[in-house]
């Protein structure tokens, strides 16, 4: 229905519903008189009496039916056509769109709208009448229309009374910029189109889940299946948004980021993001290869927090049933991201099609991420930064910012690590101390049966089964902890260390609960679980003095049988372990002090000089002894080979049993 018709109809309906004594009636008469030369060009001012020449309330009843055409300006009419087509509006919603724009931008209709608003009229009702609805239903028709639901127009109380009906700021901004190109219009309505900088191959640690997510999205796009939602969650900076972009690019789909800013380019409120999501669904529902990205799912639920000890959520924003139905019926697949999945209601999680957790990259994947960021910033990955990344898993999430800051500051040696350490400390809320200079252990310096190097290669080769367990037995200083950490590093998994003091409790049943929690947490995080002081946890049950001691050993043995990820346990005395525990471990390594030849290699490795002849008589040295003396040298400064030998002798001398005792 055109504006020419609705202008005439509006005048007729207002004349029929208003009174001449009311403020709105007087405003209508003044408007008609003001524009008489436009609407009634043939109406002469021939009467002698000035009052007789005016358009009266009685005359308006007949004059309204004879109003001349007053079409919508061409540019505005084109905008109506484009918006209605992109959003697939029916006739009624299209009429509301046209009426709303006319009340805001049509030279003469906008003037009447302003006057009626000043007269405290319900402008939603006026817009409905302008759109062609009967007066009794006009307000309801507009309030329930798609242009209002999608946020193109806003209805609010007007100052001084009445109801205002206005074009939303974002929509007005779009129109002012000339949103006539359908492609530009779609991006304005649906959100900014996202471009991928990574591929799915850049997420190898979760390749199986990533491949499934890609196939799910491809199937949803192909079949136009409704209610497809994928949630990517994990701490900030782990690449959730980048993975969403890579998933869309892999499937050849366009990805639009929903509601990331309001019309002024500032932070949007919840209702603005929800309206943006609905607009995007409407704008893209006919696009066969489109996906939506809703970053920060928390915005959908406001500042909701689960009440401790219950399943109830406090401070929930918006309607739960609205969100539930949206997740069940969205026509365009949505990729959601969240930093805090614990704050997401289980009702929403149940309606997700797939949930994928991301963590900070580790191992080779971490090194690739750092190298890619360095390439983008046009610099190299400094050794100090690489060391910090091995020490602090959060480093890749701040690495690019650190590299950029270092480059702008002049890029002196160690600047990138300095900035990254400060940023990681800010994330943790505590300072991060510089990492030790020694980066990776040398597997050739281990004396073991069977040899360490070959076993580590087999355990960490691509495609190796993850469900293995290793018992590391040997005196202190032989590298048990470092070996477990090296395997975790090569597997790209975090190392979760649990000591006996972390697990043992004086309360009956609590030790077993702590053991179960350690395994559950490791499974959830994908960690390599390392039990230090295992002889305090897996001691021979025949030596137990109480039933609960037997129960704790049984609990640990049960979990060892069924845990699907790597487990390491370290003991100084394998003879104290329960025989059943020994059978549970897939591999058992006996770590020993260094032979004379290996000790000579260790001397060269740690001190960068040839081993003195006297080193051969120190037959109980361990890698730990060399590491201690190397730390001393960093404080005292360089020492001669003989002085270094003296330091190693001193380390042996302070061990229990003197130099004859193995260990440190």
Buried (B, 14 or more C-beta within 10 A) or exposed (E): BEBBEBBBBBBBBBBEBBEEEEBBBBBBBBBBEBBBEEBBEEBEEEEEEEEEBBBBBEBBEEBBEEBBEBEBBEEBBBBBBBBBEBBEBEEBBBBBBBBBBBBBBBEBBBBBBBBBBBBBBBBBBBBBBBBBBEBEEBBEBBBEBBBBBBBBBBBEEBEEEBBBBBBBBBBBBBBEEEBBEEEBBBBBBBBBBBEBEBEBEBBBBBEEBBEBBBEBBBEBBEEEEEBBBBBBBBBEBBBBBBBBBBBBBBBEBBBBBBBBBBBEEEEBEBEBBBBBBBBBBBBBBEBEEBBBBBBBBBBBBBEBBBEEEEEEBEEBBBEBEEBBEBBEEBBBBBBBBBBBBEBBBEBBEEBBBBBBBBBBBBBBBBBBBBEBBBEEBEBBBBEBBBBBBBBBBBBBBBBBBBBBBBBEEEBEEBBBBBBBBBBBBEBEEEEBEEBEEBEEBBBEBBBBEEEBBEBBEEBBEEEEEEEBBBBBBBBBBBBBBBBBBBBBBBBBBBBBBBBBEEBBBEEEEBBBEBBBEBBEEBBEBBBBBBBBBBBBBBBBBEEBEEEBBBBBBBBBBBBBEEBEBBBBBBBBEBEBBBEBBEEBBBBBBBBBBBEEEBBBBBBEBBBEEEBBEEBEEBBBBBBBBBBBBBEBBEEEEEBEBEEBBBBBBBBBEEBEEEBEBBBB
